[in-house]
Amino acid sequence: MANLIEFLRMFLSYMLTFAVIAVVSGLGMFTGIKIWKPKAKVKAEETKKE
């Protein structure tokens, strides 16, 4: 029984770590896309004016 409890503790610990990494990565991608898109639109409008 102690082995099972230790396994579950380690498994949940790794899953929590993975979840934190996934959330931070997702927020980074979302932020990067939101920051990148307006710059691309501004450059497209500048090239149309020329």
PDB file of N, CA, C and O in Angstrom:
ATOM      1  N   MET A   1       0.830  -1.201   0.000  1.00  0.00           N
ATOM      2  CA  MET A   1       0.000   0.000   0.000  1.00  0.00           C
ATOM      3  C   MET A   1       0.870   1.259   0.000  1.00  0.00           C
ATOM      4  O   MET A   1       0.531   2.258  -0.635  1.00  0.00           O
ATOM      5  N   ALA A   2       1.966   1.202   0.701  1.00  0.00           N
ATOM      6  CA  ALA A   2       2.851   2.373   0.766  1.00  0.00           C
ATOM      7  C   ALA A   2       3.443   2.675  -0.603  1.00  0.00           C
ATOM      8  O   ALA A   2       3.636   3.837  -0.961  1.00  0.00           O
ATOM      9  N   ASN A   3       3.734   1.611  -1.376  1.00  0.00           N
ATOM     10  CA  ASN A   3       4.274   1.810  -2.723  1.00  0.00           C
ATOM     11  C   ASN A   3       3.252   2.496  -3.627  1.00  0.00           C
ATOM     12  O   ASN A   3       3.606   3.353  -4.436  1.00  0.00           O
ATOM     13  N   LEU A   4       2.002   2.118  -3.487  1.00  0.00           N
ATOM     14  CA  LEU A   4       0.936   2.718  -4.292  1.00  0.00           C
ATOM     15  C   LEU A   4       0.783   4.200  -3.943  1.00  0.00           C
ATOM     16  O   LEU A   4       0.647   5.038  -4.835  1.00  0.00           O
ATOM     17  N   ILE A   5       0.804   4.514  -2.683  1.00  0.00           N
ATOM     18  CA  ILE A   5       0.678   5.910  -2.253  1.00  0.00           C
ATOM     19  C   ILE A   5       1.864   6.730  -2.763  1.00  0.00           C
ATOM     20  O   ILE A   5       1.694   7.859  -3.223  1.00  0.00           O
ATOM     21  N   GLU A   6       3.057   6.158  -2.678  1.00  0.00           N
ATOM     22  CA  GLU A   6       4.259   6.855  -3.170  1.00  0.00           C
ATOM     23  C   GLU A   6       4.171   7.064  -4.678  1.00  0.00           C
ATOM     24  O   GLU A   6       4.524   8.129  -5.183  1.00  0.00           O
ATOM     25  N   PHE A   7       3.695   6.033  -5.400  1.00  0.00           N
ATOM     26  CA  PHE A   7       3.536   6.159  -6.848  1.00  0.00           C
ATOM     27  C   PHE A   7       2.541   7.265  -7.190  1.00  0.00           C
ATOM     28  O   PHE A   7       2.815   8.094  -8.058  1.00  0.00           O
ATOM     29  N   LEU A   8       1.406   7.288  -6.526  1.00  0.00           N
ATOM     30  CA  LEU A   8       0.396   8.311  -6.804  1.00  0.00           C
ATOM     31  C   LEU A   8       0.924   9.705  -6.475  1.00  0.00           C
ATOM     32  O   LEU A   8       0.647  10.662  -7.198  1.00  0.00           O
ATOM     33  N   ARG A   9       1.681   9.820  -5.389  1.00  0.00           N
ATOM     34  CA  ARG A   9       2.251  11.115  -5.020  1.00  0.00           C
ATOM     35  C   ARG A   9       3.212  11.608  -6.101  1.00  0.00           C
ATOM     36  O   ARG A   9       3.163  12.773  -6.497  1.00  0.00           O
ATOM     37  N   MET A  10       4.076  10.726  -6.570  1.00  0.00           N
ATOM     38  CA  MET A  10       5.035  11.109  -7.613  1.00  0.00           C
ATOM     39  C   MET A  10       4.314  11.411  -8.931  1.00  0.00           C
ATOM     40  O   MET A  10       4.639  12.384  -9.612  1.00  0.00           O
ATOM     41  N   PHE A  11       3.341  10.578  -9.285  1.00  0.00           N
ATOM     42  CA  PHE A  11       2.601  10.766 -10.530  1.00  0.00           C
ATOM     43  C   PHE A  11       1.876  12.106 -10.532  1.00  0.00           C
ATOM     44  O   PHE A  11       1.938  12.847 -11.513  1.00  0.00           O
ATOM     45  N   LEU A  12       1.193  12.415  -9.444  1.00  0.00           N
ATOM     46  CA  LEU A  12       0.462  13.685  -9.363  1.00  0.00           C
ATOM     47  C   LEU A  12       1.420  14.869  -9.353  1.00  0.00           C
ATOM     48  O   LEU A  12       1.105  15.930  -9.892  1.00  0.00           O
ATOM     49  N   SER A  13       2.573  14.694  -8.750  1.00  0.00           N
ATOM     50  CA  SER A  13       3.571  15.755  -8.738  1.00  0.00           C
ATOM     51  C   SER A  13       4.052  16.057 -10.152  1.00  0.00           C
ATOM     52  O   SER A  13       4.146  17.219 -10.545  1.00  0.00           O
ATOM     53  N   TYR A  14       4.356  15.007 -10.916  1.00  0.00           N
ATOM     54  CA  TYR A  14       4.792  15.198 -12.301  1.00  0.00           C
ATOM     55  C   TYR A  14       3.673  15.781 -13.160  1.00  0.00           C
ATOM     56  O   TYR A  14       3.934  16.620 -14.022  1.00  0.00           O
ATOM     57  N   MET A  15       2.441  15.352 -12.942  1.00  0.00           N
ATOM     58  CA  MET A  15       1.320  15.885 -13.718  1.00  0.00           C
ATOM     59  C   MET A  15       1.097  17.365 -13.410  1.00  0.00           C
ATOM     60  O   MET A  15       0.771  18.143 -14.306  1.00  0.00           O
ATOM     61  N   LEU A  16       1.270  17.753 -12.153  1.00  0.00           N
ATOM     62  CA  LEU A  16       1.136  19.160 -11.790  1.00  0.00           C
ATOM     63  C   LEU A  16       2.228  19.983 -12.452  1.00  0.00           C
ATOM     64  O   LEU A  16       1.968  21.078 -12.950  1.00  0.00           O
ATOM     65  N   THR A  17       3.445  19.462 -12.457  1.00  0.00           N
ATOM     66  CA  THR A  17       4.554  20.159 -13.121  1.00  0.00           C
ATOM     67  C   THR A  17       4.278  20.302 -14.613  1.00  0.00           C
ATOM     68  O   THR A  17       4.487  21.373 -15.183  1.00  0.00           O
ATOM     69  N   PHE A  18       3.809  19.228 -15.249  1.00  0.00           N
ATOM     70  CA  PHE A  18       3.477  19.268 -16.677  1.00  0.00           C
ATOM     71  C   PHE A  18       2.372  20.280 -16.948  1.00  0.00           C
ATOM     72  O   PHE A  18       2.432  21.015 -17.933  1.00  0.00           O
ATOM     73  N   ALA A  19       1.358  20.323 -16.078  1.00  0.00           N
ATOM     74  CA  ALA A  19       0.249  21.254 -16.265  1.00  0.00           C
ATOM     75  C   ALA A  19       0.739  22.702 -16.182  1.00  0.00           C
ATOM     76  O   ALA A  19       0.307  23.546 -16.968  1.00  0.00           O
ATOM     77  N   VAL A  20       1.623  22.989 -15.252  1.00  0.00           N
ATOM     78  CA  VAL A  20       2.156  24.351 -15.126  1.00  0.00           C
ATOM     79  C   VAL A  20       2.945  24.724 -16.378  1.00  0.00           C
ATOM     80  O   VAL A  20       2.798  25.832 -16.894  1.00  0.00           O
ATOM     81  N   ILE A  21       3.782  23.810 -16.870  1.00  0.00           N
ATOM     82  CA  ILE A  21       4.557  24.082 -18.081  1.00  0.00           C
ATOM     83  C   ILE A  21       3.627  24.299 -19.274  1.00  0.00           C
ATOM     84  O   ILE A  21       3.857  25.201 -20.079  1.00  0.00           O
ATOM     85  N   ALA A  22       2.579  23.483 -19.393  1.00  0.00           N
ATOM     86  CA  ALA A  22       1.637  23.616 -20.504  1.00  0.00           C
ATOM     87  C   ALA A  22       0.896  24.954 -20.447  1.00  0.00           C
ATOM     88  O   ALA A  22       0.703  25.597 -21.480  1.00  0.00           O
ATOM     89  N   VAL A  23       0.485  25.374 -19.266  1.00  0.00           N
ATOM     90  CA  VAL A  23      -0.242  26.646 -19.126  1.00  0.00           C
ATOM     91  C   VAL A  23       0.671  27.820 -19.463  1.00  0.00           C
ATOM     92  O   VAL A  23       0.261  28.731 -20.182  1.00  0.00           O
ATOM     93  N   VAL A  24       1.898  27.811 -18.958  1.00  0.00           N
ATOM     94  CA  VAL A  24       2.829  28.905 -19.242  1.00  0.00           C
ATOM     95  C   VAL A  24       3.163  28.950 -20.729  1.00  0.00           C
ATOM     96  O   VAL A  24       3.257  30.033 -21.308  1.00  0.00           O
ATOM     97  N   SER A  25       3.342  27.787 -21.355  1.00  0.00           N
ATOM     98  CA  SER A  25       3.615  27.747 -22.794  1.00  0.00           C
ATOM     99  C   SER A  25       2.426  28.278 -23.592  1.00  0.00           C
ATOM    100  O   SER A  25       2.598  29.036 -24.546  1.00  0.00           O
ATOM    101  N   GLY A  26       1.240  27.879 -23.198  1.00  0.00           N
ATOM    102  CA  GLY A  26       0.035  28.354 -23.880  1.00  0.00           C
ATOM    103  C   GLY A  26      -0.128  29.858 -23.760  1.00  0.00           C
ATOM    104  O   GLY A  26      -0.473  30.524 -24.736  1.00  0.00           O
ATOM    105  N   LEU A  27       0.115  30.396 -22.581  1.00  0.00           N
ATOM    106  CA  LEU A  27       0.023  31.849 -22.403  1.00  0.00           C
ATOM    107  C   LEU A  27       1.085  32.570 -23.228  1.00  0.00           C
ATOM    108  O   LEU A  27       0.824  33.630 -23.796  1.00  0.00           O
ATOM    109  N   GLY A  28       2.272  31.997 -23.291  1.00  0.00           N
ATOM    110  CA  GLY A  28       3.334  32.599 -24.102  1.00  0.00           C
ATOM    111  C   GLY A  28       2.977  32.624 -25.572  1.00  0.00           C
ATOM    112  O   GLY A  28       3.192  33.630 -26.249  1.00  0.00           O
ATOM    113  N   MET A  29       2.430  31.524 -26.075  1.00  0.00           N
ATOM    114  CA  MET A  29       2.030  31.481 -27.489  1.00  0.00           C
ATOM    115  C   MET A  29       0.904  32.469 -27.771  1.00  0.00           C
ATOM    116  O   MET A  29       0.935  33.188 -28.770  1.00  0.00           O
ATOM    117  N   PHE A  30      -0.090  32.501 -26.885  1.00  0.00           N
ATOM    118  CA  PHE A  30      -1.220  33.410 -27.063  1.00  0.00           C
ATOM    119  C   PHE A  30      -0.747  34.860 -27.073  1.00  0.00           C
ATOM    120  O   PHE A  30      -1.158  35.646 -27.926  1.00  0.00           O
ATOM    121  N   THR A  31       0.113  35.208 -26.130  1.00  0.00           N
ATOM    122  CA  THR A  31       0.643  36.572 -26.053  1.00  0.00           C
ATOM    123  C   THR A  31       1.478  36.895 -27.283  1.00  0.00           C
ATOM    124  O   THR A  31       1.362  37.984 -27.846  1.00  0.00           O
ATOM    125  N   GLY A  32       2.312  35.964 -27.698  1.00  0.00           N
ATOM    126  CA  GLY A  32       3.139  36.180 -28.882  1.00  0.00           C
ATOM    127  C   GLY A  32       2.316  36.408 -30.133  1.00  0.00           C
ATOM    128  O   GLY A  32       2.644  37.271 -30.947  1.00  0.00           O
ATOM    129  N   ILE A  33       1.255  35.644 -30.292  1.00  0.00           N
ATOM    130  CA  ILE A  33       0.395  35.808 -31.469  1.00  0.00           C
ATOM    131  C   ILE A  33      -0.312  37.156 -31.417  1.00  0.00           C
ATOM    132  O   ILE A  33      -0.404  37.844 -32.434  1.00  0.00           O
ATOM    133  N   LYS A  34      -0.810  37.542 -30.252  1.00  0.00           N
ATOM    134  CA  LYS A  34      -1.517  38.819 -30.126  1.00  0.00           C
ATOM    135  C   LYS A  34      -0.576  40.001 -30.378  1.00  0.00           C
ATOM    136  O   LYS A  34      -0.993  41.000 -30.964  1.00  0.00           O
ATOM    137  N   ILE A  35       0.661  39.906 -29.955  1.00  0.00           N
ATOM    138  CA  ILE A  35       1.616  40.998 -30.175  1.00  0.00           C
ATOM    139  C   ILE A  35       2.070  41.024 -31.627  1.00  0.00           C
ATOM    140  O   ILE A  35       2.280  42.101 -32.184  1.00  0.00           O
ATOM    141  N   TRP A  36       2.226  39.850 -32.255  1.00  0.00           N
ATOM    142  CA  TRP A  36       2.754  39.760 -33.618  1.00  0.00           C
ATOM    143  C   TRP A  36       1.745  40.220 -34.661  1.00  0.00           C
ATOM    144  O   TRP A  36       2.123  40.871 -35.634  1.00  0.00           O
ATOM    145  N   LYS A  37       0.474  39.895 -34.478  1.00  0.00           N
ATOM    146  CA  LYS A  37      -0.529  40.195 -35.507  1.00  0.00           C
ATOM    147  C   LYS A  37      -0.679  41.685 -35.809  1.00  0.00           C
ATOM    148  O   LYS A  37      -0.701  42.045 -36.986  1.00  0.00           O
ATOM    149  N   PRO A  38      -0.784  42.571 -34.816  1.00  0.00           N
ATOM    150  CA  PRO A  38      -0.928  43.995 -35.155  1.00  0.00           C
ATOM    151  C   PRO A  38       0.268  44.536 -35.948  1.00  0.00           C
ATOM    152  O   PRO A  38       0.083  45.365 -36.839  1.00  0.00           O
ATOM    153  N   LYS A  39       1.481  44.085 -35.643  1.00  0.00           N
ATOM    154  CA  LYS A  39       2.649  44.553 -36.382  1.00  0.00           C
ATOM    155  C   LYS A  39       2.566  44.114 -37.835  1.00  0.00           C
ATOM    156  O   LYS A  39       2.941  44.869 -38.732  1.00  0.00           O
ATOM    157  N   ALA A  40       2.084  42.907 -38.077  1.00  0.00           N
ATOM    158  CA  ALA A  40       1.952  42.413 -39.442  1.00  0.00           C
ATOM    159  C   ALA A  40       0.905  43.241 -40.202  1.00  0.00           C
ATOM    160  O   ALA A  40       1.093  43.531 -41.384  1.00  0.00           O
ATOM    161  N   LYS A  41      -0.177  43.618 -39.546  1.00  0.00           N
ATOM    162  CA  LYS A  41      -1.213  44.425 -40.193  1.00  0.00           C
ATOM    163  C   LYS A  41      -0.687  45.816 -40.528  1.00  0.00           C
ATOM    164  O   LYS A  41      -0.970  46.340 -41.605  1.00  0.00           O
ATOM    165  N   VAL A  42       0.065  46.412 -39.628  1.00  0.00           N
ATOM    166  CA  VAL A  42       0.615  47.747 -39.868  1.00  0.00           C
ATOM    167  C   VAL A  42       1.581  47.708 -41.038  1.00  0.00           C
ATOM    168  O   VAL A  42       1.550  48.605 -41.881  1.00  0.00           O
ATOM    169  N   LYS A  43       2.438  46.700 -41.118  1.00  0.00           N
ATOM    170  CA  LYS A  43       3.373  46.596 -42.233  1.00  0.00           C
ATOM    171  C   LYS A  43       2.640  46.395 -43.544  1.00  0.00           C
ATOM    172  O   LYS A  43       3.045  46.946 -44.567  1.00  0.00           O
ATOM    173  N   ALA A  44       1.561  45.611 -43.535  1.00  0.00           N
ATOM    174  CA  ALA A  44       0.781  45.379 -44.757  1.00  0.00           C
ATOM    175  C   ALA A  44       0.143  46.676 -45.234  1.00  0.00           C
ATOM    176  O   ALA A  44       0.101  46.944 -46.435  1.00  0.00           O
ATOM    177  N   GLU A  45      -0.354  47.481 -44.301  1.00  0.00           N
ATOM    178  CA  GLU A  45      -0.979  48.755 -44.680  1.00  0.00           C
ATOM    179  C   GLU A  45       0.063  49.723 -45.215  1.00  0.00           C
ATOM    180  O   GLU A  45      -0.229  50.483 -46.138  1.00  0.00           O
ATOM    181  N   GLU A  46       1.270  49.717 -44.662  1.00  0.00           N
ATOM    182  CA  GLU A  46       2.331  50.613 -45.132  1.00  0.00           C
ATOM    183  C   GLU A  46       2.736  50.256 -46.554  1.00  0.00           C
ATOM    184  O   GLU A  46       2.989  51.144 -47.368  1.00  0.00           O
ATOM    185  N   THR A  47       2.801  48.972 -46.859  1.00  0.00           N
ATOM    186  CA  THR A  47       3.226  48.570 -48.207  1.00  0.00           C
ATOM    187  C   THR A  47       2.119  48.886 -49.223  1.00  0.00           C
ATOM    188  O   THR A  47       2.419  49.149 -50.388  1.00  0.00           O
ATOM    189  N   LYS A  48       0.862  48.864 -48.809  1.00  0.00           N
ATOM    190  CA  LYS A  48      -0.232  49.200 -49.727  1.00  0.00           C
ATOM    191  C   LYS A  48      -0.200  50.686 -50.078  1.00  0.00           C
ATOM    192  O   LYS A  48      -0.525  51.051 -51.208  1.00  0.00           O
ATOM    193  N   LYS A  49       0.186  51.556 -49.136  1.00  0.00           N
ATOM    194  CA  LYS A  49       0.216  52.990 -49.365  1.00  0.00           C
ATOM    195  C   LYS A  49       1.299  53.358 -50.368  1.00  0.00           C
ATOM    196  O   LYS A  49       1.148  54.310 -51.133  1.00  0.00           O
ATOM    197  N   GLU A  50       2.389  52.603 -50.363  1.00  0.00           N
ATOM    198  CA  GLU A  50       3.505  52.910 -51.252  1.00  0.00           C
ATOM    199  C   GLU A  50       3.168  52.431 -52.609  1.00  0.00           C
ATOM    200  O   GLU A  50       3.967  52.581 -53.533  1.00  0.00           O
TER     201      GLU A  50
END
